[in-house]
């Protein structure tokens, strides 16, 4: 992800100099070109993309003829009058052009897929009191478990597991007729992600991805770039090999239920500068770096993409994102990475396997916009072949609740940059390696600094010598209320995460 981030930062910094370049270009045109050529070039300057126009104009100074040298033929009185009138006209036009470029030059024909300024408004989606959201999740879990227990005591059959997301929709044999009910089942910071709930269904019938600039109707790429809300489903089982990364547009749901859908062996999913996206029910694996190519991201726009790292799901400057019930493994970089001011995210019910750096949440220690990053990580199974970063956090608030950690080689949860990590009701089973028993890792930070970071463990089940190293001030009043709601749910984690990953749903049956 680093190359893309550097490109965005460089682009933003370079735009500061556009007005100065415009001024120099206009002064050169006034000094070295005759009035007709200068005015023609200044008109061209206003119509070309900003950086291209400046280069074109400056090169034109070298290539075009200069004014008549001293000692040339004398001008007639009529010609001298025309020149005298043209000079102030040229300067007047140059001044107007310069004013126009100062006002809009920084926004003309820029790369609309890399607008760093869009991040600040997205941070407005961060809640003021993340502890209250954590308490809400704990309340939902507690009530759901109590209701399930009471029904079983009374002898009623229940297909529920205590997982409130799954119990919201999976017991309905007619789920396929009420697919959009899923959008009402989210919890945590990404609970308001509606995806394509308010739009029409789009049925993917074609597994190909022949042209990332002009995708065929019926393909997944054609579906995700639409400007309107869309709920995307699949006609049949398919393996989709993407030539380039799949650039999502806002208000989209990719719903793989009812089909066995793999995105593999090519580019994968990029959620960049958009909002309200739900990714559900996919197998995403063996993602490769792609880029240095044109890719369409809406019906009206395509642009140049630099090299992508090969994440399964890359969330970049986006909000209201829900990643649920996917099976993810073996990609070139991360499985789920969220950076550059992303917030309001829930990552739930996923099955992660066979990967090194699983999940990165936060761009860098120096990128302070990520202080408003808020992520819920719930009901996931971190399984075989995993090494580290489950997740690796920076700056923000991270609620890690009711996950089953059965494998790690280095550590499970790491961080730097003073993140808040709230671990509740998880099951941590340490590896046999006696030097890898610790759940937590403070990355490249002295204890004198991290001892004040707020990392806490409440009701976690620690197995095979696993231990969680807490730090910081401890629980706030709202967190304390959430933690005192009754029986802890860590003993039920294995049942609640048993079906993590993509589900083999079939119509007319409980999923």
C-alpha positions as CSV (number, residue, x, y, z in Angstrom):
1,X,0.0,0.0,0.0
2,X,3.0,2.3,0.4
3,X,3.4,3.2,-3.3
4,X,-0.2,4.3,-3.6
5,X,0.0,6.4,-0.4
6,X,3.2,8.1,-1.5
7,X,1.6,8.9,-4.8
8,X,-1.4,10.5,-3.1
9,X,0.8,12.6,-0.7
10,X,3.1,13.8,-3.5
11,X,0.1,14.7,-5.6
12,X,-1.4,16.7,-2.8
13,X,1.9,18.6,-2.1
14,X,2.5,19.3,-5.8
15,X,-0.9,21.0,-6.2
16,X,0.2,23.7,-3.8
17,X,2.6,25.0,-6.5
18,X,0.1,25.1,-9.4
19,X,-0.7,28.8,-9.0
20,X,3.0,29.8,-8.8
21,X,3.7,27.7,-12.0
22,X,0.7,29.4,-13.6
23,X,2.1,32.8,-12.8
24,X,5.5,32.0,-14.2
25,X,4.0,30.6,-17.3
26,X,1.8,33.6,-17.9
27,X,4.7,36.0,-17.3
28,X,6.9,34.1,-19.8
29,X,4.1,34.2,-22.4
30,X,3.7,38.0,-22.0
31,X,7.5,38.6,-22.2
32,X,8.6,36.3,-25.0
33,X,5.6,35.7,-27.3
34,X,3.7,38.1,-29.5
35,X,0.2,39.0,-28.4
36,X,-1.7,36.6,-30.7
37,X,0.5,33.6,-29.8
38,X,0.4,34.4,-26.0
39,X,-3.4,34.8,-25.9
40,X,-3.9,31.6,-27.9
41,X,-1.6,29.7,-25.5
42,X,-3.3,31.2,-22.4
43,X,-6.6,30.0,-23.7
44,X,-5.1,26.6,-24.2
45,X,-3.7,26.8,-20.6
46,X,-7.3,27.0,-19.3
47,X,-8.5,24.0,-21.2
48,X,-5.8,21.5,-20.5
49,X,-5.2,19.5,-17.3
50,X,-3.3,21.8,-14.9
51,X,0.1,20.1,-14.9
52,X,0.0,19.3,-18.6
53,X,-0.9,22.9,-19.5
54,X,2.0,24.4,-17.6
55,X,4.5,22.1,-19.3
56,X,3.0,22.7,-22.7
57,X,3.2,26.5,-22.3
58,X,6.7,26.6,-21.0
59,X,7.9,24.3,-23.8
60,X,6.1,26.6,-26.2
61,X,8.3,29.5,-25.1
62,X,11.3,27.6,-26.4
63,X,9.7,26.3,-29.6
64,X,7.8,29.3,-30.9
65,X,9.4,32.3,-32.6
66,X,10.4,35.2,-30.4
67,X,9.3,38.8,-31.1
68,X,11.1,40.7,-33.9
69,X,14.7,41.5,-32.7
70,X,15.9,45.1,-32.5
71,X,17.1,46.3,-35.8
72,X,14.3,44.6,-37.8
73,X,12.0,46.5,-40.0
74,X,10.3,49.5,-38.6
75,X,6.7,49.4,-37.7
76,X,4.2,51.6,-39.4
77,X,2.1,54.0,-37.4
78,X,-0.9,51.7,-37.8
79,X,1.1,48.6,-36.7
80,X,2.6,50.5,-33.8
81,X,-0.9,51.4,-32.6
82,X,-2.1,47.8,-32.8
83,X,0.9,46.6,-30.7
84,X,0.3,49.4,-28.2
85,X,-3.3,48.2,-27.8
86,X,-2.4,44.5,-27.8
87,X,0.1,44.7,-24.9
88,X,-2.4,46.0,-22.2
89,X,-5.1,43.6,-23.6
90,X,-2.6,40.7,-23.3
91,X,-1.7,41.7,-19.7
92,X,-5.4,42.1,-18.8
93,X,-6.2,38.6,-20.2
94,X,-3.2,37.2,-18.4
95,X,-4.4,38.7,-15.1
96,X,-7.8,37.2,-15.5
97,X,-6.4,33.8,-16.5
98,X,-4.1,33.9,-13.5
99,X,-7.0,34.7,-11.1
100,X,-9.0,31.9,-12.6
101,X,-6.1,29.4,-12.1
102,X,-5.6,30.5,-8.5
103,X,-9.2,29.8,-7.8
104,X,-9.6,26.5,-9.6
105,X,-6.2,25.5,-10.9
106,X,-5.7,23.1,-8.0
107,X,-8.7,21.1,-8.9
108,X,-8.6,21.0,-12.7
109,X,-8.3,17.5,-14.2
110,X,-6.6,15.9,-11.2
111,X,-6.6,12.2,-10.3
112,X,-10.1,11.9,-8.8
113,X,-9.3,8.5,-7.5
114,X,-6.6,9.9,-5.2
115,X,-8.2,12.8,-3.4
116,X,-6.6,13.0,0.0
117,X,-8.8,15.9,1.0
118,X,-11.8,13.6,1.0
119,X,-10.6,11.9,4.1
120,X,-11.5,14.7,6.6
121,X,-15.2,14.6,5.9
122,X,-15.2,10.8,6.2
123,X,-13.7,11.1,9.7
124,X,-16.9,12.8,10.7
125,X,-18.5,9.3,10.7
126,X,-16.4,8.4,13.7
127,X,-18.6,8.4,16.9
128,X,-17.8,10.7,19.7
129,X,-17.9,8.0,22.4
130,X,-16.6,4.6,21.1
131,X,-17.0,3.1,24.6
132,X,-20.8,3.5,24.2
133,X,-20.6,1.5,21.0
134,X,-18.6,-1.2,22.7
135,X,-21.2,-1.3,25.5
136,X,-24.0,-1.6,22.9
137,X,-22.3,-4.6,21.3
138,X,-21.8,-6.2,24.7
139,X,-25.5,-5.6,25.6
140,X,-26.7,-7.2,22.3
141,X,-24.5,-10.2,22.9
142,X,-25.7,-10.6,26.5
143,X,-29.4,-10.3,25.6
144,X,-29.0,-12.7,22.7
145,X,-27.3,-15.4,24.8
146,X,-29.9,-15.0,27.6
147,X,-32.8,-15.4,25.1
148,X,-31.1,-18.5,23.6
149,X,-30.5,-20.0,27.0
150,X,-34.1,-19.4,28.2
151,X,-35.6,-20.9,25.0
152,X,-33.5,-24.0,25.5
153,X,-34.4,-24.3,29.1
154,X,-38.1,-24.2,28.2
155,X,-37.6,-27.0,25.7
156,X,-37.9,-24.9,22.5
157,X,-35.7,-25.8,19.6
158,X,-33.5,-23.0,18.4
159,X,-31.0,-22.9,15.5
160,X,-29.3,-19.9,17.2
161,X,-25.7,-20.0,18.3
162,X,-25.6,-16.8,20.4
163,X,-23.9,-14.9,17.6
164,X,-26.3,-12.0,17.2
165,X,-25.4,-11.3,13.5
166,X,-26.1,-14.9,12.4
167,X,-29.1,-15.3,14.6
168,X,-30.6,-12.2,12.9
169,X,-31.0,-13.9,9.5
170,X,-29.6,-17.5,9.2
171,X,-32.5,-19.3,10.8
172,X,-34.9,-18.1,8.0
173,X,-35.3,-20.7,5.3
174,X,-36.5,-18.0,3.0
175,X,-33.4,-15.8,3.4
176,X,-33.0,-15.7,-0.4
177,X,-36.3,-13.9,-0.7
178,X,-35.3,-11.4,2.0
179,X,-31.6,-10.9,1.2
180,X,-31.6,-7.3,2.1
181,X,-32.5,-8.1,5.7
182,X,-28.8,-8.7,6.1
183,X,-28.2,-5.0,6.1
184,X,-30.2,-4.7,9.4
185,X,-28.0,-7.3,11.2
186,X,-24.7,-5.5,11.6
187,X,-23.2,-4.6,15.0
188,X,-20.4,-2.4,16.2
189,X,-18.8,0.5,14.4
190,X,-19.9,-0.7,10.9
191,X,-23.5,-1.3,12.0
192,X,-24.9,1.6,9.8
193,X,-23.4,0.2,6.6
194,X,-26.4,-0.3,4.3
195,X,-24.5,-1.2,1.2
196,X,-26.9,-1.5,-1.7
197,X,-30.0,-2.0,0.4
198,X,-31.9,0.9,-1.2
199,X,-31.2,-0.1,-4.8
200,X,-32.0,-2.9,-7.2
201,X,-30.5,-6.3,-7.5
202,X,-27.7,-6.9,-10.0
203,X,-27.1,-10.5,-11.1
204,X,-23.5,-11.4,-12.1
205,X,-23.7,-13.9,-15.0
206,X,-20.2,-13.6,-16.4
207,X,-17.0,-14.5,-14.6
208,X,-14.6,-12.8,-17.0
209,X,-12.7,-9.5,-16.6
210,X,-11.4,-8.8,-20.1
211,X,-11.4,-5.0,-20.1
212,X,-11.0,-3.1,-16.8
213,X,-11.7,0.2,-18.6
214,X,-14.8,-1.0,-20.4
215,X,-16.3,-3.9,-18.4
216,X,-19.0,-6.0,-20.0
217,X,-22.5,-5.9,-18.5
218,X,-23.1,-8.9,-16.4
219,X,-19.6,-8.9,-14.9
220,X,-18.7,-8.1,-11.3
221,X,-16.6,-5.1,-12.4
222,X,-19.6,-3.6,-14.3
223,X,-21.8,-4.1,-11.2
224,X,-19.5,-2.4,-8.6
225,X,-18.8,0.7,-10.6
226,X,-22.5,1.8,-11.0
227,X,-23.4,5.2,-9.5
228,X,-26.6,4.0,-7.9
229,X,-27.1,1.7,-4.9
230,X,-26.8,-2.0,-6.1
231,X,-27.2,-5.3,-4.3
232,X,-25.0,-7.8,-6.2
233,X,-25.7,-11.5,-6.4
234,X,-24.4,-14.4,-8.5
235,X,-26.3,-16.6,-10.9
236,X,-24.0,-19.6,-10.4
237,X,-20.7,-20.7,-8.9
238,X,-17.7,-19.0,-10.5
239,X,-14.1,-18.2,-10.1
240,X,-13.3,-14.6,-11.0
241,X,-9.7,-13.7,-12.0
242,X,-9.4,-10.0,-12.0
243,X,-6.9,-8.4,-14.4
244,X,-6.7,-5.3,-12.2
245,X,-7.9,-4.4,-8.7
246,X,-11.7,-4.1,-8.4
247,X,-12.5,-0.5,-7.6
248,X,-15.7,-0.2,-5.6
249,X,-18.2,2.6,-5.8
250,X,-20.4,3.7,-2.9
251,X,-23.6,1.9,-1.7
252,X,-22.8,-1.6,-2.9
253,X,-23.3,-5.0,-1.5
254,X,-21.5,-8.0,-2.9
255,X,-23.6,-10.9,-1.6
256,X,-22.1,-14.4,-2.5
257,X,-24.8,-16.4,-0.7
258,X,-26.3,-19.2,-2.7
259,X,-23.2,-19.6,-4.9
260,X,-19.6,-20.6,-4.5
261,X,-17.8,-17.5,-5.6
262,X,-14.0,-17.2,-5.6
263,X,-12.0,-14.0,-6.3
264,X,-8.5,-15.4,-6.9
265,X,-5.2,-15.4,-8.7
266,X,-5.3,-11.8,-9.8
267,X,-6.3,-8.4,-8.5
268,X,-8.7,-8.2,-5.6
269,X,-11.0,-5.6,-3.9
270,X,-10.2,-2.0,-3.3
271,X,-12.6,0.2,-1.3
272,X,-11.2,3.7,-1.8
273,X,-12.7,7.1,-0.9
274,X,-16.3,5.6,-0.8
275,X,-18.9,4.8,1.8
276,X,-21.5,2.1,2.6
277,X,-20.0,-1.1,1.3
278,X,-20.9,-4.7,2.4
279,X,-18.7,-7.6,1.3
280,X,-20.4,-10.9,2.2
281,X,-20.0,-14.6,1.4
282,X,-16.9,-14.6,-0.8
283,X,-13.7,-16.8,-1.0
284,X,-10.8,-14.3,-1.6
285,X,-7.4,-15.8,-2.0
286,X,-4.1,-15.8,-3.8
287,X,-4.4,-12.0,-4.6
288,X,-1.5,-10.6,-6.7
289,X,-0.1,-7.1,-7.1
290,X,-1.6,-5.3,-10.1
291,X,-1.5,-1.8,-11.4
292,X,0.3,0.6,-13.8
293,X,-2.9,0.4,-15.8
294,X,-6.1,2.2,-16.5
295,X,-9.1,1.1,-14.5
296,X,-12.7,2.3,-14.4
297,X,-14.2,3.3,-11.1
298,X,-17.5,4.7,-12.2
299,X,-19.6,4.9,-15.5
300,X,-18.1,8.3,-16.2
301,X,-14.5,8.0,-15.0
302,X,-11.5,5.8,-15.4
303,X,-7.9,6.6,-14.4
304,X,-4.4,5.4,-14.0
305,X,-3.7,3.1,-11.1
306,X,-0.3,2.7,-9.6
307,X,0.8,-0.7,-8.3
308,X,-1.5,-2.2,-5.7
309,X,0.1,-4.4,-3.1
310,X,-2.1,-7.5,-3.5
311,X,-4.4,-7.1,-0.4
312,X,-7.5,-9.3,-0.4
313,X,-9.6,-6.3,0.8
314,X,-8.0,-2.8,0.9
315,X,-10.0,-0.1,2.7
316,X,-8.5,3.4,2.0
317,X,-10.1,6.6,3.2
318,X,-13.6,5.0,3.4
319,X,-16.4,4.7,6.0
320,X,-19.3,2.5,6.9
321,X,-17.8,-0.7,5.7
322,X,-18.9,-4.2,6.8
323,X,-16.8,-7.3,5.8
324,X,-18.7,-10.4,6.9
325,X,-18.6,-14.2,6.4
326,X,-15.7,-14.3,3.9
327,X,-12.9,-16.9,3.7
328,X,-9.6,-15.1,3.1
329,X,-6.1,-16.6,2.7
330,X,-2.7,-16.5,1.0
331,X,-2.4,-13.0,-0.5
332,X,0.6,-11.0,-1.5
333,X,0.2,-8.4,1.3
334,X,-2.7,-8.1,3.8
335,X,-6.0,-9.9,4.0
336,X,-7.9,-6.9,5.3
337,X,-6.1,-3.6,5.5
338,X,-7.7,-0.3,6.5
339,X,-5.7,2.9,6.3
340,X,-5.7,6.7,5.6
341,X,-8.6,7.9,7.8
342,X,-11.0,4.9,7.3
343,X,-13.5,4.5,10.1
344,X,-16.9,3.0,11.0
345,X,-15.8,-0.5,10.1
346,X,-17.0,-4.0,11.3
347,X,-15.0,-7.1,10.4
348,X,-17.0,-10.1,11.4
349,X,-17.6,-13.9,10.9
350,X,-14.6,-14.2,8.6
351,X,-12.2,-17.2,8.4
352,X,-8.5,-16.2,8.0
353,X,-5.9,-18.9,7.2
354,X,-2.4,-19.4,5.7
355,X,-1.1,-15.8,5.8
356,X,1.6,-13.8,7.4
357,X,0.5,-10.2,8.0
358,X,-3.3,-10.7,8.4
359,X,-4.8,-7.3,9.2
360,X,-3.3,-3.8,9.3
361,X,-5.5,-1.0,10.8
362,X,-3.8,2.3,10.6
363,X,-1.4,3.8,8.0
364,X,1.7,4.9,10.1
365,X,2.6,6.2,13.5
366,X,2.9,9.7,12.1
367,X,-0.5,9.7,10.4
368,X,-2.7,11.2,13.1
369,X,-5.9,11.2,11.1
370,X,-6.2,7.6,12.0
371,X,-6.9,8.6,15.6
372,X,-10.6,8.6,14.5
373,X,-10.4,5.1,13.1
374,X,-12.9,2.9,14.9
375,X,-13.2,-0.8,14.1
376,X,-15.1,-3.8,15.5
377,X,-13.6,-7.2,15.1
378,X,-16.1,-9.9,16.1
379,X,-16.8,-13.6,15.6
380,X,-13.9,-14.2,13.3
381,X,-11.8,-17.4,13.3
382,X,-8.1,-16.8,13.1
383,X,-7.1,-20.3,11.9
384,X,-4.3,-22.4,10.5
385,X,-1.1,-21.0,9.1
386,X,-1.3,-17.5,10.5
387,X,1.7,-15.6,11.8
388,X,0.9,-12.1,13.0
389,X,-1.2,-8.9,12.8
390,X,-4.7,-10.1,13.9
391,X,-4.8,-7.1,13.9
392,X,-1.9,-4.7,14.0
393,X,-3.4,-1.3,15.2
394,X,-2.4,2.3,15.2
395,X,-4.0,5.4,16.9
396,X,-7.7,4.5,16.8
397,X,-10.2,2.5,18.9
398,X,-10.4,-1.3,18.3
399,X,-13.1,-3.5,19.9
400,X,-12.0,-7.1,19.6
401,X,-14.9,-9.3,20.8
402,X,-15.8,-13.0,20.7
403,X,-13.1,-14.1,18.2
404,X,-11.5,-17.6,18.2
405,X,-7.7,-17.4,17.9
406,X,-6.5,-21.0,17.4
407,X,-3.2,-20.3,15.6
408,X,-0.4,-17.7,15.6
409,X,3.3,-18.0,15.3
410,X,4.6,-14.6,16.5
411,X,1.7,-12.8,18.2
412,X,-2.0,-12.2,17.8
413,X,-2.7,-8.5,18.5
414,X,-0.1,-5.8,18.0
415,X,0.1,-2.1,17.8
416,X,2.0,1.2,17.9
417,X,1.0,4.9,18.0
418,X,-1.1,4.6,21.2
419,X,-4.1,2.7,20.0
420,X,-7.0,1.7,22.3
421,X,-7.5,-2.0,22.3
422,X,-10.6,-3.4,24.0
423,X,-10.4,-7.2,24.1
424,X,-13.6,-8.9,25.4
425,X,-14.7,-12.5,25.5
426,X,-12.1,-13.9,23.0
427,X,-10.5,-17.3,23.1
428,X,-6.8,-17.2,22.7
429,X,-5.0,-20.6,22.3
430,X,-1.3,-20.1,22.3
431,X,1.1,-22.1,20.1
432,X,3.5,-24.7,21.5
433,X,6.5,-22.4,21.0
434,X,7.3,-21.2,24.5
435,X,8.6,-17.9,23.2
436,X,5.3,-17.0,21.4
437,X,2.7,-17.4,24.3
438,X,2.0,-13.7,24.6
439,X,-1.1,-12.5,22.8
440,X,0.0,-8.9,22.6
441,X,3.0,-7.1,21.1
442,X,3.9,-3.4,21.3
443,X,5.8,-2.8,18.1
444,X,9.1,-1.0,18.4
445,X,8.0,1.0,21.4
446,X,9.7,1.3,24.8
447,X,7.7,0.3,27.9
448,X,8.0,3.8,29.3
449,X,5.7,4.8,26.5
450,X,3.3,1.9,26.0
451,X,2.6,1.5,29.7
452,X,0.1,4.4,29.3
453,X,-1.6,2.9,26.3
454,X,-5.1,1.6,27.0
455,X,-5.0,-2.1,26.2
456,X,-7.4,-4.2,28.3
457,X,-8.7,-7.7,28.5
458,X,-12.1,-8.6,29.9
459,X,-13.5,-12.1,30.1
460,X,-11.0,-13.5,27.6
461,X,-10.3,-17.3,27.7
462,X,-6.5,-17.9,27.7
463,X,-5.5,-21.4,26.7
464,X,-2.2,-23.3,26.6
465,X,-0.3,-20.7,28.5
466,X,-1.5,-17.7,26.5
467,X,-1.3,-14.4,28.3
468,X,-2.4,-10.9,27.5
469,X,-0.3,-7.9,28.8
470,X,-2.7,-5.1,29.7
471,X,-1.7,-1.4,30.1
472,X,-3.2,2.0,30.6
473,X,-5.8,3.5,32.8
474,X,-8.3,0.7,32.6
475,X,-12.1,0.8,32.0
476,X,-14.2,3.9,31.7
477,X,-17.6,4.1,33.4
478,X,-19.5,3.0,30.3
479,X,-17.1,0.1,29.7
480,X,-17.5,-1.0,33.3
481,X,-21.2,-1.1,32.9
482,X,-20.9,-3.2,29.7
483,X,-18.6,-5.6,31.4
484,X,-20.9,-6.2,34.4
485,X,-23.9,-7.4,32.3
486,X,-23.6,-11.0,33.4
487,X,-22.1,-14.3,32.3
488,X,-19.1,-13.8,30.0
489,X,-19.5,-15.3,26.5
490,X,-15.9,-16.6,25.9
491,X,-17.1,-20.1,26.8
492,X,-19.4,-19.9,23.8
493,X,-16.9,-18.6,21.3
494,X,-16.2,-21.9,19.6
495,X,-19.9,-22.3,18.9
496,X,-20.4,-18.7,17.8
497,X,-17.5,-18.9,15.3
498,X,-18.0,-22.5,14.2
499,X,-19.4,-21.3,10.8
500,X,-17.0,-18.4,10.2
501,X,-16.1,-17.9,6.6
502,X,-18.2,-18.2,3.4
503,X,-21.4,-20.2,4.1
504,X,-22.7,-23.0,1.8
505,X,-26.2,-21.4,1.7
506,X,-28.9,-23.1,-0.4
507,X,-32.3,-21.7,-1.2
508,X,-35.2,-22.9,0.8
509,X,-33.0,-24.0,3.7
510,X,-31.6,-22.4,6.8
511,X,-28.2,-21.0,5.9
